[in-house]
């Protein structure tokens, strides 16, 4: 099955299936009309033969390379038309790419492909396949960590070096009836304390943004975000204006910083960054003595609030995201949200940020993800988060919030941490 896109924006004559076949040199044996949107025709076609002797060797439309070693399967064809409608396996669903995302990515096609990859991973079973491969690859290491060995019956003093591989080969060569296998053979895989746990579950990463900005490079406090790409301008007789942006957003720029511990390096970096000149940083922290910061920069663009982010039903100083944002008395959604809450991010994102009205969801989220924490207030503190839980969490971020991962950074010295930058791509 192949999706054909035929641009007829300069063709005033509608044409049917036969016309499409002529347009593509009779490559299409059968066509089905889907819809026309602003001069764009979408057809579904089946190739009659291996025309030009290349069709079988050609990659599928919009192939998606695996973001991580666990994701090696091809991504099925998905197209976005000019109205941002997602076409998946012949079905049509409305998807609106956020205007703010279009402004920070130089290549719109790469952004569309990134959305396609996320649809495949978070909605079409890519996450399940990734977790399966990840767990399968750690069966042997689980036996090794537990000190479990397998030895042939005829020589118990010579354990096989790779028991899982040996058993798989044995099952293939010998007809083993299902009734002969007992529950004792099952393995509860022990997940490794490495970055593999993250990369099995988080999903695709990318594309690169056109204007990346990093703070405190090479340090533990390094943060990254994307700013709007510079637009060409022209003079229309009344001064310069953006050439590609008739619908310019309000120039207000607001940044939310959750948690400070009276450390203001992030806010100071924002003030020094030319691309963020004029941005107002709203810093929230309810843990300071007497609710008074001692080191806050003396600048009107840095504002402090003695509150912490919480969920609905909690009492001040813990407030949900919508009430927190109301305290700033601003109308625009925040450009950026910076958050490092040491394991509370799961509850904060799902039960506070994504439970608020979507009109105030941040355009970008910089946060640290943890699969283990020392925060004793968290019920799950004694255990670790699994790769499957990470997959579910990032699935909520994409399926509910429209967020895709633009960048990840494995935090040196903190094997349980991953610094991520999320961009709201689908509105």
C-alpha positions, 0 to 999 in steps of 0.5 A: 500500500502506498500513499500518493500526494499530488499537489495541484495548487496551480491546476484549476481543473479537478481530476479523478483517479485516471488523472492521477494515474496519468500524472504519475506516469501510470504507476497507480493501478488503483486509486481512491480519492480521499479529499482535497485541501487547498490544492492538495490531493491525497490518494491511496494507491497500489503499485501494479508491478515493480515498475522501474525495477526500483519499487521494491528496493525503495524505502517506504514513504517517510521512513523513520530511523529507530531513535534507540537500539530497541526500536528497529522496526519500520514506521508505517506511512503517515502523512500530514497535509496542509491542514495538518490532518494525520493520515494513518492507514487510510484513516483521517484524523485532525491534527493541528501542529502548534504554531509555536513549534513551526517557529522553532523548527527550520524543517517542517517535514522533519517535524511532521516525521517526528510526529509520525514516529511518536504516533507509531511509538506511543499509539501503534505498539512501538513502545510495547515492542521496545520494552519487549526487546529491552527485557528480552536482552536482560534475561541472561544478566538477570540470571547472572546477577542472581547466580543462577546456572544451567548445567547439562544432565550428563555433566553437572560440573560444566554449566553452559556459559549462556543459559538463555541462548542454550535453552532457546536452542534446546527448545527449537531442536527438541519437541517440548510439549507445553504441559512439560513446562512449569512456572518455575522457568519464568524469569522476572527480569531485573532491569539494569541501573543504566541509561538503557532503562530510559531509552527503552521507554521514552520514545523517539527524540528529535528533530533538531531545532533551528536556534538551540540555546544552552545554559551552564554548558558542561555542568550539572546545571546545564539546561537547553531550550529552543528559541524562534528562528529568525524570520526574513523581513521586508518593508511594506511601506509602513516599516519592517514585518515578518515575511513568513508570519502574518499571525505573529504571537503577542511578544510577551515571553514568560518563563516558569521556574519551579524550585530554586533552593535560593539558587538563581543561576538559571534566572541569571542565565536567562537575563544574559541570553540575547534571544531571551531579552525581555523574558520574565521569569516567574520562580516558585518555591515554598521551601525558603525560610520565611518565604524570603529569598536572600540571593534573588537578582534585583531585576524586575524581570525576575519574580518570586512566589512562595508557592510550590506546584501541587495537585487539585485538592492540596492546600497552600502553599501547594497549588495546582498549575492553573492557580500557580499561573493565575498568580502571575497575572499574565494571559499568554501561556508560558514559553518555557517551564523549567522543573526539577522536582526529584521524582514528583514530576510524574504526579505534577505533569499528569495531575497538575499541568495536563489537568489544567486548561490546554490554553496555558500549557507550556510551549516547552518543558525542561525537566529532569526525569528520575527512575529512583529518588530519595524523596521520602514523601513519595510512596514509590521511593523504596523502589525504582520506576520501570522502563514500562512506567517511563513509556506510559508517562511519555505516552501521556505527554504525547497523547494528551499534551502533544509533547515530543522529545526534542533533546535528552541528556544523560546526567553524569553522576546521576544514573537515575536522572535524565534531563529532557526538553519537550516541545509541544508539537501537536495542539 
